[in-house]
Amino acid sequence: MSAVTIEIPEEFARAFGSTPEEVARNAKIELAIEMYREGRWTTGRAAEFCGMGRIEFMDLLRDRKVPMPYTEKMLQQDIAYARGCVQ
């Protein structure tokens, strides 16, 4: 796997953490959240990028109050499922 490296000037890096490891981890989390928010990555893809489990990433999104997309198609699927479960 190849990797892309970016340089973050120290004055900006401090906003992400106090050690290089913290900076890298927190910068990756912020990038993953933004990619998810823009609809470019799924929760699974974003979680993988951060080195987290999907549920852990979804908890992070909830804690950050990042809205989860809920489309009309999803609503119709939920209604159909609920109707199938109710006897």
Protein Blocks (a to p, Z undefined) as FASTA:
>chain_A
ZZddddddfklmmmnombfklmmmmmmmmmmmmmmmnopacfklmmmmnopafklmmmmm
mmnopacdddfklmmmmmmmmmmmpZZ
